[in-house]
Amino acid sequence: MKTLRAIAGFLFVIALFYGGYKLLPVYLAAYQLDDAIKEEAKLAAYSQRTEADIQGIILKKAQEFEVPITSENIHVQRNGSDLNISADYRVRVDMGLFPLDLNFHPSSKAHKFAGV
């Protein structure tokens, strides 16, 4: 019985490491893209960049982080002094026995203060 428990524990630890090996890069890239969107929203709120320019910058950042996203999934909207940037994408992770679909929705809002 002890041997069976030890084998089961060992397999559980191996499964945890394998899951981390497969999922950690996906979540790290999602975090980096979310951070890039927030940073771009702060900068673009005070710049004269068009929505298409901002979309292109976000798409380039996503490609750097190897995030599977297209320009159609990136939404940039200016409403007066407000700027909204959002993106929706899905990543399929092959976990060996079963595939796992992860949905991400990074977004940021920025407001340009009057007088600046």
C-alpha positions in Angstrom: 0.0 0.0 0.0 2.9 2.4 0.8 4.4 1.7 -2.6 1.2 2.4 -4.4 0.8 5.7 -2.5 4.4 6.7 -3.2 3.9 6.0 -7.0 0.6 8.0 -7.0 2.3 10.9 -5.2 5.2 10.8 -7.6 2.8 10.8 -10.6 0.9 13.7 -9.1 4.1 15.7 -8.7 5.1 14.9 -12.3 1.6 16.0 -13.5 2.0 19.3 -11.6 5.4 20.0 -13.2 4.0 19.1 -16.6 1.0 21.4 -16.2 3.3 24.2 -15.1 5.6 23.6 -18.0 2.7 23.9 -20.5 0.6 26.6 -18.8 3.2 29.0 -17.3 4.4 30.4 -20.7 0.8 31.0 -21.8 -0.1 32.9 -18.7 3.2 34.8 -18.7 2.6 36.0 -22.3 -1.0 37.0 -21.4 0.3 39.0 -18.5 2.9 40.7 -20.7 0.3 41.6 -23.3 -2.0 43.0 -20.6 0.8 45.1 -19.2 1.6 46.3 -22.7 -2.0 47.3 -23.3 -2.2 49.2 -20.0 1.1 51.0 -20.9 0.0 51.9 -24.4 -3.4 53.2 -23.1 -1.5 55.6 -20.7 0.8 56.8 -23.5 -1.8 57.0 -26.3 -4.3 59.0 -24.2 -2.1 62.0 -24.5 -0.7 61.4 -28.1 -2.2 62.0 -31.5 -2.0 58.3 -32.5 -5.0 57.0 -34.4 -6.9 54.0 -33.5 -5.3 52.0 -36.3 -1.8 53.1 -35.1 -2.6 51.9 -31.5 -4.0 48.7 -32.9 -0.8 48.1 -34.9 1.4 48.7 -31.8 -0.6 46.3 -29.7 -0.5 43.7 -32.5 3.3 44.0 -32.8 3.6 43.6 -29.0 1.4 40.5 -29.2 3.6 39.0 -31.9 6.7 39.7 -29.7 5.1 37.8 -26.9 3.9 35.0 -29.3 0.3 35.6 -28.5 -2.1 34.2 -31.2 -4.1 37.3 -31.9 -5.2 39.2 -35.0 -6.0 42.8 -35.6 -9.7 42.0 -35.7 -9.5 40.9 -32.0 -8.0 44.2 -30.9 -10.5 47.0 -30.2 -9.5 50.6 -29.8 -12.0 53.3 -29.1 -11.7 57.0 -28.4 -14.6 58.9 -26.9 -13.5 62.5 -26.3 -10.8 62.3 -23.6 -11.3 58.6 -22.9 -9.4 55.8 -24.6 -10.5 52.2 -24.3 -8.3 49.3 -25.6 -9.4 45.7 -25.3 -8.5 42.4 -26.9 -10.1 39.0 -26.9 -8.3 35.8 -27.8 -8.1 32.1 -27.1 -5.1 29.9 -26.7 -5.3 26.1 -27.1 -2.9 24.2 -24.9 -2.3 20.5 -25.6 -2.1 18.9 -22.2 -1.4 15.4 -23.5 -4.6 13.5 -22.7 -6.9 16.5 -23.3 -6.7 19.9 -24.9 -7.4 23.0 -22.8 -8.8 26.2 -24.3 -7.9 29.3 -22.3 -9.8 32.6 -23.0 -8.1 35.9 -22.3 -9.6 39.4 -22.3 -7.0 42.1 -21.5 -8.2 45.6 -21.5 -7.4 49.1 -20.3 -9.0 52.5 -20.0 -7.3 55.8 -19.9 -8.6 59.3 -19.4 -6.9 62.4 -20.6 -7.2 65.1 -17.9 -8.3 68.6 -19.0 -5.7 71.2 -19.4 -2.9 68.8 -20.3 
